[in-house]
Amino acid sequence: QVQLVESGGGLVQAGGSLRLSCAASGRTLSSYAMGWFRQAPGREREFVASIMWSGSSTSYADFVKGRFTISRDNAKATVYLQMNSLKPEDTAVYYCSAVNGARFWGQGTQVTVSS
């Protein structure tokens, strides 16, 4: 099992910034891919960004490229999502995910961007 706890969500005006954190614990994480997903009301959960615990490979959805940055702190077993230039359409519950065959999810953190 992998336990994931997200934090850092909140209410922000359009153009503002937030940094989400995902604290991971449980199994050895070095072989896991970590990711952020989001789900807006009435919509499917969608991929936002991912990073490997080992190496520096990252991947982003087109709609966040240039605005969001995913990073990790191995010593703290924490993955971050720095979100800049936020838009009202970024409003969603953001979920942290760990996958290595099986996928694990955090409980989610609400991000609300006002216009």
Residue pairs with C-beta under 8 A, 6 or more apart in sequence:
1 26
1 27
1 104
2 24
2 25
2 26
2 27
2 29
2 32
2 98
2 104
3 24
3 25
3 26
3 104
4 22
4 23
4 24
4 96
4 97
4 98
4 104
4 105
4 106
5 22
5 23
5 106
5 107
6 20
6 21
6 22
6 94
6 95
6 96
6 106
6 107
6 108
6 109
7 20
7 21
7 23
7 109
8 18
8 19
8 20
8 21
8 109
9 18
9 20
9 94
9 109
9 110
9 111
10 18
10 110
10 111
10 112
11 112
11 113
11 114
12 18
12 86
12 111
12 112
12 113
12 114
13 113
13 114
14 86
14 87
14 88
14 113
14 114
14 115
15 85
15 86
16 86
16 113
17 82
17 83
17 84
17 85
17 86
18 83
18 86
18 111
19 80
19 81
19 82
19 83
20 36
20 80
20 81
20 83
20 94
20 96
20 109
20 111
21 78
21 79
21 80
22 34
22 36
22 78
22 79
22 80
22 81
22 96
22 106
23 76
23 77
23 78
24 34
24 77
24 78
24 79
24 96
24 98
25 77
26 104
29 53
29 77
29 98
30 53
30 54
31 53
31 54
31 100
32 52
32 53
32 98
32 99
32 100
33 50
33 51
33 52
33 53
33 98
33 99
33 100
34 50
34 51
34 52
34 53
34 70
34 72
34 79
34 96
34 97
34 98
35 47
35 48
35 49
35 50
35 51
35 70
35 96
35 97
35 98
35 99
36 48
36 49
36 50
36 70
36 79
36 81
36 94
36 95
36 96
36 97
37 45
37 46
37 47
37 48
37 94
37 95
37 97
38 45
38 46
38 48
38 90
38 92
38 93
38 94
38 95
38 111
39 45
39 46
39 92
39 93
39 95
39 108
40 89
40 91
40 92
40 93
43 92
45 95
46 61
47 61
48 60
48 61
48 64
48 68
48 81
48 94
49 58
49 59
49 60
49 61
49 64
49 68
49 69
49 70
49 81
50 58
50 59
50 70
51 57
51 58
51 59
51 70
51 71
51 72
51 79
53 72
53 74
58 70
60 68
60 70
64 83
67 83
67 84
67 85
67 86
68 81
68 82
68 83
68 84
69 81
69 82
69 84
70 79
70 80
70 81
70 82
71 79
71 80
71 82
72 78
72 79
72 80
73 79
73 80
79 96
81 94
83 90
83 111
86 111
86 113
87 113
88 113
88 114
88 115
89 113
90 111
90 113
91 111
91 112
91 113
92 111
93 108
93 109
93 110
93 111
94 108
94 109
94 110
94 111
95 105
95 106
95 108
96 105
96 106
97 103
97 104
97 105
97 106
98 104
